[in-house]
Amino acid sequence: MTSFGTELDTARRIAREAGALLLQVYATPFAVENKAGGMGPVTEADTRANALIVEALHRAFPGDGVVAEESDDNSAASRFERCWFVDPLDGTQEFVHRNGEFAIHIGLAVGGQPVVGVVYRPVGDLLYSGVVGQGGFVEAAGERRALRVSDVAEPSALRLVVSRSHRAKLTDQVVARLGITQERESGSVGVKCGLLAEAAADLYLHVSPKSYRWDNCAPEAVLRSAGGILTDLGGTPYRYDGSELQNVRGLLACNAAAFPRVQPVVATFAREAGLLP
C-alpha cells in the first residue's frame, strides 16, 4: 500500500509557506474585489497564494494535475489519474472580516478518490492533515494529536457546526427534526471538517449548491482519515475525476456513528428543497 508520506509532508510544507503569505497580506489594508458572476469576494491574497501553491505542486510532482480555485484552466481532473485540488484561501469573507477563520486546502485525489488532505489555518497556526486509511493529526500550539471523530450516535446529542453567514431553512428543519440543541459557528469548510475530525463537533451541513471540489477534497481526506464521512446531501460520495467540479447537491459531513440516522432526514428535506432529484 502506498504511504503517501512524501505527498503529505510536501503539502504540509507548501500550506505553511502559503499561510505566511496570507498573513503578510492580512496585515495590510488590502483591496477587495468581486468575482464575475456573483462568485464572491477575491483579494490579492487569494491570487498570490494560488500561484505559490500551484507552482510548488507542479515543481514537486510534475506528473500530477492541479485544479485550483483561482486558476483559469481546471480541466486537469479529467486528464490525470492523480490530481491536486487547491483552495488557496477558503473563507475569503472571514479573511475580509478579519476574524481569523480562513484556511488553505491542499488535497490529492487518486483515481477520483480523495487520499491526502491538508487544511491549514494560519491564524493560530492550526494544521489538520491526514491520509485516508492511515490516520490523521492536528497540530496546534506546538502539540500534535491524533484525529478521531466522536462516537456520538444519538442525533439529539450531536453538536452542529454552522457557517457564520447565510443560515438556511433546510438547516433549521434538520435541527428541529433531529432535536439538536448544541451549535457553534465557524468559517472555512476545512476548519469545520477539522472540528469534526478532532471530535469538537459532530455534524456539518452545507446546503447551498455553490461550493466546488477544491472546497472539500482536502477536508474530506482529513475527515475520512479520522473515521468520518463526507457526502452530498443524498448520502452519495462525490468523485474527483473531473466529471463535475461544482457540488450541486450540497455537503453533509458527519461522524460515522450518527450518519445512518442523520442522512435520511437530511435527504428528505433536501429533496423537498429541490437540492436532490
KEMARFI-822376 format. One record per residue (C-alpha): residue in one letter; x negated, y, z negated. Coordinates in steps of 0.25 Angstrom, whole numbers. Each point is the difference from the previous one (the first is absolute). Example, Ala and Ser with C-alpha at 12.3 -4.5 7.8 and 13.67 -1.06 7.14 Angstrom:
<atom><resn>A</resn><X>-49</X><Y>-18</Y><Z>-31</Z></atom>
<atom><resn>S</resn><X>-6</X><Y>14</Y><Z>2</Z></atom>
REM end
This chain:
<atom><resn>M</resn><X>0</X><Y>0</Y><Z>0</Z></atom>
<atom><resn>T</resn><X>-5</X><Y>14</Y><Z>4</Z></atom>
<atom><resn>S</resn><X>-3</X><Y>8</Y><Z>-13</Z></atom>
<atom><resn>F</resn><X>1</X><Y>14</Y><Z>7</Z></atom>
<atom><resn>G</resn><X>-10</X><Y>5</Y><Z>-11</Z></atom>
<atom><resn>T</resn><X>-7</X><Y>9</Y><Z>10</Z></atom>
<atom><resn>E</resn><X>13</X><Y>6</Y><Z>6</Z></atom>
<atom><resn>L</resn><X>5</X><Y>3</Y><Z>-14</Z></atom>
<atom><resn>D</resn><X>-13</X><Y>6</Y><Z>-5</Z></atom>
<atom><resn>T</resn><X>-2</X><Y>8</Y><Z>13</Z></atom>
<atom><resn>A</resn><X>15</X><Y>5</Y><Z>-1</Z></atom>
<atom><resn>R</resn><X>-2</X><Y>4</Y><Z>-15</Z></atom>
<atom><resn>R</resn><X>-13</X><Y>8</Y><Z>4</Z></atom>
<atom><resn>I</resn><X>7</X><Y>7</Y><Z>11</Z></atom>
<atom><resn>A</resn><X>12</X><Y>3</Y><Z>-8</Z></atom>
<atom><resn>R</resn><X>-9</X><Y>7</Y><Z>-11</Z></atom>
<atom><resn>E</resn><X>-7</X><Y>8</Y><Z>11</Z></atom>
<atom><resn>A</resn><X>13</X><Y>5</Y><Z>6</Z></atom>
<atom><resn>G</resn><X>5</X><Y>3</Y><Z>-14</Z></atom>
<atom><resn>A</resn><X>-12</X><Y>9</Y><Z>-3</Z></atom>
<atom><resn>L</resn><X>4</X><Y>7</Y><Z>13</Z></atom>
<atom><resn>L</resn><X>15</X><Y>2</Y><Z>-4</Z></atom>
<atom><resn>L</resn><X>-4</X><Y>6</Y><Z>-14</Z></atom>
<atom><resn>Q</resn><X>-9</X><Y>10</Y><Z>7</Z></atom>
<atom><resn>V</resn><X>12</X><Y>5</Y><Z>9</Z></atom>
<atom><resn>Y</resn><X>9</X><Y>-2</Y><Z>-13</Z></atom>
<atom><resn>A</resn><X>-9</X><Y>11</Y><Z>-7</Z></atom>
<atom><resn>T</resn><X>2</X><Y>10</Y><Z>11</Z></atom>
<atom><resn>P</resn><X>12</X><Y>9</Y><Z>5</Z></atom>
<atom><resn>F</resn><X>3</X><Y>-10</Y><Z>11</Z></atom>
<atom><resn>A</resn><X>10</X><Y>3</Y><Z>11</Z></atom>
<atom><resn>V</resn><X>12</X><Y>-9</Y><Z>2</Z></atom>
<atom><resn>E</resn><X>6</X><Y>-3</Y><Z>14</Z></atom>
<atom><resn>N</resn><X>13</X><Y>-7</Y><Z>4</Z></atom>
<atom><resn>K</resn><X>-2</X><Y>-12</Y><Z>9</Z></atom>
<atom><resn>A</resn><X>8</X><Y>-1</Y><Z>13</Z></atom>
<atom><resn>G</resn><X>14</X><Y>-7</Y><Z>-1</Z></atom>
<atom><resn>G</resn><X>2</X><Y>3</Y><Z>-14</Z></atom>
<atom><resn>M</resn><X>-10</X><Y>-10</Y><Z>-5</Z></atom>
<atom><resn>G</resn><X>-4</X><Y>8</Y><Z>-12</Z></atom>
<atom><resn>P</resn><X>-12</X><Y>9</Y><Z>-4</Z></atom>
<atom><resn>V</resn><X>-14</X><Y>-2</Y><Z>4</Z></atom>
<atom><resn>T</resn><X>-13</X><Y>6</Y><Z>-5</Z></atom>
<atom><resn>E</resn><X>-15</X><Y>1</Y><Z>4</Z></atom>
<atom><resn>A</resn><X>-2</X><Y>-11</Y><Z>-11</Z></atom>
<atom><resn>D</resn><X>9</X><Y>-10</Y><Z>8</Z></atom>
<atom><resn>T</resn><X>-7</X><Y>2</Y><Z>13</Z></atom>
<atom><resn>R</resn><X>-15</X><Y>1</Y><Z>-6</Z></atom>
<atom><resn>A</resn><X>2</X><Y>-13</Y><Z>-8</Z></atom>
<atom><resn>N</resn><X>7</X><Y>-7</Y><Z>11</Z></atom>
<atom><resn>A</resn><X>-13</X><Y>3</Y><Z>9</Z></atom>
<atom><resn>L</resn><X>-9</X><Y>-4</Y><Z>-11</Z></atom>
<atom><resn>I</resn><X>7</X><Y>-14</Y><Z>-3</Z></atom>
<atom><resn>V</resn><X>2</X><Y>-4</Y><Z>15</Z></atom>
<atom><resn>E</resn><X>-14</X><Y>3</Y><Z>3</Z></atom>
<atom><resn>A</resn><X>-6</X><Y>-7</Y><Z>-12</Z></atom>
<atom><resn>L</resn><X>9</X><Y>-13</Y><Z>3</Z></atom>
<atom><resn>H</resn><X>-4</X><Y>0</Y><Z>15</Z></atom>
<atom><resn>R</resn><X>-14</X><Y>1</Y><Z>-4</Z></atom>
<atom><resn>A</resn><X>1</X><Y>-11</Y><Z>-11</Z></atom>
<atom><resn>F</resn><X>9</X><Y>-9</Y><Z>9</Z></atom>
<atom><resn>P</resn><X>-2</X><Y>3</Y><Z>14</Z></atom>
<atom><resn>G</resn><X>9</X><Y>-12</Y><Z>5</Z></atom>
<atom><resn>D</resn><X>12</X><Y>4</Y><Z>-8</Z></atom>
<atom><resn>G</resn><X>12</X><Y>9</Y><Z>4</Z></atom>
<atom><resn>V</resn><X>4</X><Y>12</Y><Z>-9</Z></atom>
<atom><resn>V</resn><X>14</X><Y>6</Y><Z>-1</Z></atom>
<atom><resn>A</resn><X>0</X><Y>13</Y><Z>-7</Z></atom>
<atom><resn>E</resn><X>11</X><Y>10</Y><Z>-3</Z></atom>
<atom><resn>E</resn><X>-7</X><Y>13</Y><Z>5</Z></atom>
<atom><resn>S</resn><X>-6</X><Y>-7</Y><Z>13</Z></atom>
<atom><resn>D</resn><X>6</X><Y>2</Y><Z>13</Z></atom>
<atom><resn>D</resn><X>-2</X><Y>-15</Y><Z>5</Z></atom>
<atom><resn>N</resn><X>7</X><Y>-10</Y><Z>-9</Z></atom>
<atom><resn>S</resn><X>0</X><Y>-12</Y><Z>10</Z></atom>
<atom><resn>A</resn><X>-11</X><Y>-8</Y><Z>-6</Z></atom>
<atom><resn>A</resn><X>9</X><Y>-8</Y><Z>-9</Z></atom>
<atom><resn>S</resn><X>5</X><Y>-7</Y><Z>13</Z></atom>
<atom><resn>R</resn><X>-14</X><Y>-2</Y><Z>6</Z></atom>
<atom><resn>F</resn><X>-8</X><Y>-5</Y><Z>-12</Z></atom>
<atom><resn>E</resn><X>1</X><Y>-13</Y><Z>-9</Z></atom>
<atom><resn>R</resn><X>-6</X><Y>9</Y><Z>-11</Z></atom>
<atom><resn>C</resn><X>6</X><Y>14</Y><Z>-2</Z></atom>
<atom><resn>W</resn><X>-2</X><Y>10</Y><Z>-11</Z></atom>
<atom><resn>F</resn><X>11</X><Y>9</Y><Z>-4</Z></atom>
<atom><resn>V</resn><X>-4</X><Y>13</Y><Z>-6</Z></atom>
<atom><resn>D</resn><X>8</X><Y>11</Y><Z>-6</Z></atom>
<atom><resn>P</resn><X>-10</X><Y>11</Y><Z>-4</Z></atom>
<atom><resn>L</resn><X>9</X><Y>7</Y><Z>-9</Z></atom>
<atom><resn>D</resn><X>13</X><Y>-7</Y><Z>-4</Z></atom>
<atom><resn>G</resn><X>8</X><Y>11</Y><Z>-8</Z></atom>
<atom><resn>T</resn><X>-4</X><Y>12</Y><Z>7</Z></atom>
<atom><resn>Q</resn><X>12</X><Y>7</Y><Z>-7</Z></atom>
<atom><resn>E</resn><X>-6</X><Y>-4</Y><Z>-13</Z></atom>
<atom><resn>F</resn><X>-14</X><Y>6</Y><Z>5</Z></atom>
<atom><resn>V</resn><X>7</X><Y>13</Y><Z>4</Z></atom>
<atom><resn>H</resn><X>7</X><Y>1</Y><Z>-13</Z></atom>
<atom><resn>R</resn><X>-13</X><Y>-3</Y><Z>-7</Z></atom>
<atom><resn>N</resn><X>6</X><Y>-11</Y><Z>-10</Z></atom>
<atom><resn>G</resn><X>-11</X><Y>-10</Y><Z>3</Z></atom>
<atom><resn>E</resn><X>8</X><Y>-11</Y><Z>4</Z></atom>
<atom><resn>F</resn><X>-5</X><Y>-3</Y><Z>14</Z></atom>
<atom><resn>A</resn><X>-9</X><Y>-11</Y><Z>5</Z></atom>
<atom><resn>I</resn><X>-8</X><Y>-6</Y><Z>11</Z></atom>
<atom><resn>H</resn><X>4</X><Y>-13</Y><Z>6</Z></atom>
<atom><resn>I</resn><X>-9</X><Y>-9</Y><Z>8</Z></atom>
<atom><resn>G</resn><X>6</X><Y>-14</Y><Z>3</Z></atom>
<atom><resn>L</resn><X>-5</X><Y>-11</Y><Z>9</Z></atom>
<atom><resn>A</resn><X>10</X><Y>-9</Y><Z>7</Z></atom>
<atom><resn>V</resn><X>-4</X><Y>-13</Y><Z>7</Z></atom>
<atom><resn>G</resn><X>9</X><Y>-7</Y><Z>10</Z></atom>
<atom><resn>G</resn><X>11</X><Y>10</Y><Z>-4</Z></atom>
<atom><resn>Q</resn><X>-1</X><Y>-3</Y><Z>-15</Z></atom>
<atom><resn>P</resn><X>-5</X><Y>9</Y><Z>-11</Z></atom>
<atom><resn>V</resn><X>-13</X><Y>-6</Y><Z>-6</Z></atom>
<atom><resn>V</resn><X>-9</X><Y>11</Y><Z>-6</Z></atom>
<atom><resn>G</resn><X>5</X><Y>13</Y><Z>-7</Z></atom>
<atom><resn>V</resn><X>-6</X><Y>12</Y><Z>-7</Z></atom>
<atom><resn>V</resn><X>8</X><Y>11</Y><Z>-6</Z></atom>
<atom><resn>Y</resn><X>-8</X><Y>12</Y><Z>-6</Z></atom>
<atom><resn>R</resn><X>6</X><Y>12</Y><Z>-7</Z></atom>
<atom><resn>P</resn><X>-11</X><Y>10</Y><Z>-1</Z></atom>
<atom><resn>V</resn><X>6</X><Y>8</Y><Z>-11</Z></atom>
<atom><resn>G</resn><X>-3</X><Y>-9</Y><Z>-13</Z></atom>
<atom><resn>D</resn><X>-10</X><Y>-9</Y><Z>8</Z></atom>
<atom><resn>L</resn><X>10</X><Y>-11</Y><Z>1</Z></atom>
<atom><resn>L</resn><X>-3</X><Y>-11</Y><Z>10</Z></atom>
<atom><resn>Y</resn><X>9</X><Y>-13</Y><Z>3</Z></atom>
<atom><resn>S</resn><X>-6</X><Y>-10</Y><Z>8</Z></atom>
<atom><resn>G</resn><X>3</X><Y>-15</Y><Z>4</Z></atom>
<atom><resn>V</resn><X>0</X><Y>-11</Y><Z>9</Z></atom>
<atom><resn>V</resn><X>12</X><Y>-8</Y><Z>2</Z></atom>
<atom><resn>G</resn><X>-1</X><Y>-14</Y><Z>-6</Z></atom>
<atom><resn>Q</resn><X>-13</X><Y>4</Y><Z>-7</Z></atom>
<atom><resn>G</resn><X>5</X><Y>10</Y><Z>-10</Z></atom>
<atom><resn>G</resn><X>-2</X><Y>15</Y><Z>-3</Z></atom>
<atom><resn>F</resn><X>-5</X><Y>10</Y><Z>-9</Z></atom>
<atom><resn>V</resn><X>3</X><Y>14</Y><Z>-5</Z></atom>
<atom><resn>E</resn><X>-12</X><Y>9</Y><Z>-4</Z></atom>
<atom><resn>A</resn><X>3</X><Y>13</Y><Z>-8</Z></atom>
<atom><resn>A</resn><X>-8</X><Y>8</Y><Z>-11</Z></atom>
<atom><resn>G</resn><X>-12</X><Y>-10</Y><Z>2</Z></atom>
<atom><resn>E</resn><X>8</X><Y>-12</Y><Z>-3</Z></atom>
<atom><resn>R</resn><X>3</X><Y>-12</Y><Z>10</Z></atom>
<atom><resn>R</resn><X>12</X><Y>-8</Y><Z>-3</Z></atom>
<atom><resn>A</resn><X>7</X><Y>-12</Y><Z>8</Z></atom>
<atom><resn>L</resn><X>13</X><Y>3</Y><Z>6</Z></atom>
<atom><resn>R</resn><X>12</X><Y>-8</Y><Z>-3</Z></atom>
<atom><resn>V</resn><X>15</X><Y>4</Y><Z>2</Z></atom>
<atom><resn>S</resn><X>10</X><Y>-2</Y><Z>-11</Z></atom>
<atom><resn>D</resn><X>8</X><Y>-12</Y><Z>-3</Z></atom>
<atom><resn>V</resn><X>13</X><Y>8</Y><Z>-3</Z></atom>
<atom><resn>A</resn><X>11</X><Y>-8</Y><Z>7</Z></atom>
<atom><resn>E</resn><X>13</X><Y>7</Y><Z>-6</Z></atom>
<atom><resn>P</resn><X>4</X><Y>11</Y><Z>9</Z></atom>
<atom><resn>S</resn><X>5</X><Y>9</Y><Z>-11</Z></atom>
<atom><resn>A</resn><X>-14</X><Y>0</Y><Z>-6</Z></atom>
<atom><resn>L</resn><X>-7</X><Y>4</Y><Z>12</Z></atom>
<atom><resn>R</resn><X>-8</X><Y>13</Y><Z>1</Z></atom>
<atom><resn>L</resn><X>3</X><Y>7</Y><Z>13</Z></atom>
<atom><resn>V</resn><X>-11</X><Y>10</Y><Z>6</Z></atom>
<atom><resn>V</resn><X>6</X><Y>10</Y><Z>9</Z></atom>
<atom><resn>S</resn><X>-4</X><Y>12</Y><Z>8</Z></atom>
<atom><resn>R</resn><X>-1</X><Y>14</Y><Z>-6</Z></atom>
<atom><resn>S</resn><X>8</X><Y>5</Y><Z>12</Z></atom>
<atom><resn>H</resn><X>12</X><Y>-5</Y><Z>8</Z></atom>
<atom><resn>R</resn><X>9</X><Y>-8</Y><Z>-9</Z></atom>
<atom><resn>A</resn><X>9</X><Y>-9</Y><Z>9</Z></atom>
<atom><resn>K</resn><X>14</X><Y>-5</Y><Z>-3</Z></atom>
<atom><resn>L</resn><X>-4</X><Y>-14</Y><Z>3</Z></atom>
<atom><resn>T</resn><X>-10</X><Y>0</Y><Z>-11</Z></atom>
<atom><resn>D</resn><X>11</X><Y>5</Y><Z>-10</Z></atom>
<atom><resn>Q</resn><X>8</X><Y>-12</Y><Z>5</Z></atom>
<atom><resn>V</resn><X>-10</X><Y>-10</Y><Z>-3</Z></atom>
<atom><resn>V</resn><X>-4</X><Y>6</Y><Z>-13</Z></atom>
<atom><resn>A</resn><X>15</X><Y>0</Y><Z>-4</Z></atom>
<atom><resn>R</resn><X>3</X><Y>-15</Y><Z>5</Z></atom>
<atom><resn>L</resn><X>-13</X><Y>-5</Y><Z>-7</Z></atom>
<atom><resn>G</resn><X>2</X><Y>8</Y><Z>-13</Z></atom>
<atom><resn>I</resn><X>-14</X><Y>6</Y><Z>1</Z></atom>
<atom><resn>T</resn><X>-3</X><Y>10</Y><Z>-11</Z></atom>
<atom><resn>Q</resn><X>-15</X><Y>2</Y><Z>1</Z></atom>
<atom><resn>E</resn><X>-5</X><Y>9</Y><Z>11</Z></atom>
<atom><resn>R</resn><X>-13</X><Y>8</Y><Z>2</Z></atom>
<atom><resn>E</resn><X>-4</X><Y>10</Y><Z>12</Z></atom>
<atom><resn>S</resn><X>-12</X><Y>-1</Y><Z>8</Z></atom>
<atom><resn>G</resn><X>-6</X><Y>5</Y><Z>13</Z></atom>
<atom><resn>S</resn><X>-7</X><Y>-9</Y><Z>10</Z></atom>
<atom><resn>V</resn><X>5</X><Y>-14</Y><Z>5</Z></atom>
<atom><resn>G</resn><X>-13</X><Y>-5</Y><Z>-4</Z></atom>
<atom><resn>V</resn><X>0</X><Y>5</Y><Z>-14</Z></atom>
<atom><resn>K</resn><X>14</X><Y>-5</Y><Z>-2</Z></atom>
<atom><resn>C</resn><X>-4</X><Y>-14</Y><Z>5</Z></atom>
<atom><resn>G</resn><X>-13</X><Y>1</Y><Z>-9</Z></atom>
<atom><resn>L</resn><X>9</X><Y>2</Y><Z>-12</Z></atom>
<atom><resn>L</resn><X>8</X><Y>-13</Y><Z>4</Z></atom>
<atom><resn>A</resn><X>-13</X><Y>-7</Y><Z>2</Z></atom>
<atom><resn>E</resn><X>-5</X><Y>4</Y><Z>-14</Z></atom>
<atom><resn>A</resn><X>13</X><Y>-3</Y><Z>-7</Z></atom>
<atom><resn>A</resn><X>3</X><Y>14</Y><Z>-3</Z></atom>
<atom><resn>A</resn><X>13</X><Y>-1</Y><Z>8</Z></atom>
<atom><resn>D</resn><X>8</X><Y>-11</Y><Z>7</Z></atom>
<atom><resn>L</resn><X>8</X><Y>5</Y><Z>11</Z></atom>
<atom><resn>Y</resn><X>-1</X><Y>11</Y><Z>12</Z></atom>
<atom><resn>L</resn><X>9</X><Y>3</Y><Z>11</Z></atom>
<atom><resn>H</resn><X>-3</X><Y>9</Y><Z>12</Z></atom>
<atom><resn>V</resn><X>14</X><Y>1</Y><Z>7</Z></atom>
<atom><resn>S</resn><X>-4</X><Y>10</Y><Z>11</Z></atom>
<atom><resn>P</resn><X>-4</X><Y>-6</Y><Z>13</Z></atom>
<atom><resn>K</resn><X>-10</X><Y>11</Y><Z>1</Z></atom>
<atom><resn>S</resn><X>-13</X><Y>-8</Y><Z>-4</Z></atom>
<atom><resn>Y</resn><X>-10</X><Y>-7</Y><Z>8</Z></atom>
<atom><resn>R</resn><X>-9</X><Y>-12</Y><Z>-1</Z></atom>
<atom><resn>W</resn><X>-12</X><Y>9</Y><Z>-4</Z></atom>
<atom><resn>D</resn><X>8</X><Y>3</Y><Z>-12</Z></atom>
<atom><resn>N</resn><X>2</X><Y>-14</Y><Z>-5</Z></atom>
<atom><resn>C</resn><X>-11</X><Y>-9</Y><Z>5</Z></atom>
<atom><resn>A</resn><X>-10</X><Y>3</Y><Z>-11</Z></atom>
<atom><resn>P</resn><X>10</X><Y>1</Y><Z>-11</Z></atom>
<atom><resn>E</resn><X>7</X><Y>-13</Y><Z>5</Z></atom>
<atom><resn>A</resn><X>-14</X><Y>-7</Y><Z>-1</Z></atom>
<atom><resn>V</resn><X>-3</X><Y>5</Y><Z>-14</Z></atom>
<atom><resn>L</resn><X>14</X><Y>-4</Y><Z>-5</Z></atom>
<atom><resn>R</resn><X>-1</X><Y>-14</Y><Z>6</Z></atom>
<atom><resn>S</resn><X>-14</X><Y>-2</Y><Z>-6</Z></atom>
<atom><resn>A</resn><X>7</X><Y>3</Y><Z>-13</Z></atom>
<atom><resn>G</resn><X>11</X><Y>-10</Y><Z>2</Z></atom>
<atom><resn>G</resn><X>11</X><Y>10</Y><Z>5</Z></atom>
<atom><resn>I</resn><X>9</X><Y>1</Y><Z>12</Z></atom>
<atom><resn>L</resn><X>2</X><Y>11</Y><Z>11</Z></atom>
<atom><resn>T</resn><X>10</X><Y>-2</Y><Z>11</Z></atom>
<atom><resn>D</resn><X>11</X><Y>8</Y><Z>7</Z></atom>
<atom><resn>L</resn><X>13</X><Y>3</Y><Z>-7</Z></atom>
<atom><resn>G</resn><X>5</X><Y>-13</Y><Z>6</Z></atom>
<atom><resn>G</resn><X>-11</X><Y>-8</Y><Z>-6</Z></atom>
<atom><resn>T</resn><X>-8</X><Y>-3</Y><Z>13</Z></atom>
<atom><resn>P</resn><X>-15</X><Y>3</Y><Z>-1</Z></atom>
<atom><resn>Y</resn><X>-5</X><Y>10</Y><Z>11</Z></atom>
<atom><resn>R</resn><X>-10</X><Y>-4</Y><Z>10</Z></atom>
<atom><resn>Y</resn><X>-13</X><Y>8</Y><Z>3</Z></atom>
<atom><resn>D</resn><X>-1</X><Y>-5</Y><Z>14</Z></atom>
<atom><resn>G</resn><X>4</X><Y>13</Y><Z>8</Z></atom>
<atom><resn>S</resn><X>13</X><Y>-5</Y><Z>3</Z></atom>
<atom><resn>E</resn><X>6</X><Y>12</Y><Z>-8</Z></atom>
<atom><resn>L</resn><X>-7</X><Y>10</Y><Z>-8</Z></atom>
<atom><resn>Q</resn><X>12</X><Y>7</Y><Z>-7</Z></atom>
<atom><resn>N</resn><X>6</X><Y>-6</Y><Z>-12</Z></atom>
<atom><resn>V</resn><X>14</X><Y>2</Y><Z>5</Z></atom>
<atom><resn>R</resn><X>6</X><Y>-10</Y><Z>-10</Z></atom>
<atom><resn>G</resn><X>-6</X><Y>7</Y><Z>-12</Z></atom>
<atom><resn>L</resn><X>-8</X><Y>-6</Y><Z>-11</Z></atom>
<atom><resn>L</resn><X>2</X><Y>-9</Y><Z>-12</Z></atom>
<atom><resn>A</resn><X>-11</X><Y>-3</Y><Z>-10</Z></atom>
<atom><resn>C</resn><X>2</X><Y>-8</Y><Z>-12</Z></atom>
<atom><resn>N</resn><X>-6</X><Y>-10</Y><Z>-9</Z></atom>
<atom><resn>A</resn><X>2</X><Y>-15</Y><Z>4</Z></atom>
<atom><resn>A</resn><X>8</X><Y>-4</Y><Z>-12</Z></atom>
<atom><resn>A</resn><X>12</X><Y>10</Y><Z>2</Z></atom>
<atom><resn>F</resn><X>-1</X><Y>0</Y><Z>16</Z></atom>
<atom><resn>P</resn><X>11</X><Y>-11</Y><Z>2</Z></atom>
<atom><resn>R</resn><X>10</X><Y>8</Y><Z>-8</Z></atom>
<atom><resn>V</resn><X>-3</X><Y>14</Y><Z>4</Z></atom>
<atom><resn>Q</resn><X>-2</X><Y>-2</Y><Z>15</Z></atom>
<atom><resn>P</resn><X>15</X><Y>-5</Y><Z>3</Z></atom>
<atom><resn>V</resn><X>5</X><Y>12</Y><Z>-7</Z></atom>
<atom><resn>V</resn><X>-9</X><Y>10</Y><Z>8</Z></atom>
<atom><resn>A</resn><X>3</X><Y>-7</Y><Z>13</Z></atom>
<atom><resn>T</resn><X>15</X><Y>2</Y><Z>-2</Z></atom>
<atom><resn>F</resn><X>-1</X><Y>15</Y><Z>-3</Z></atom>
<atom><resn>A</resn><X>-10</X><Y>1</Y><Z>11</Z></atom>
<atom><resn>R</resn><X>10</X><Y>-6</Y><Z>10</Z></atom>
<atom><resn>E</resn><X>11</X><Y>9</Y><Z>-4</Z></atom>
<atom><resn>A</resn><X>-9</X><Y>12</Y><Z>2</Z></atom>
<atom><resn>G</resn><X>-3</X><Y>-5</Y><Z>14</Z></atom>
<atom><resn>L</resn><X>-15</X><Y>-2</Y><Z>-3</Z></atom>
<atom><resn>L</resn><X>1</X><Y>-15</Y><Z>3</Z></atom>
<atom><resn>P</resn><X>7</X><Y>-7</Y><Z>12</Z></atom>
REM end
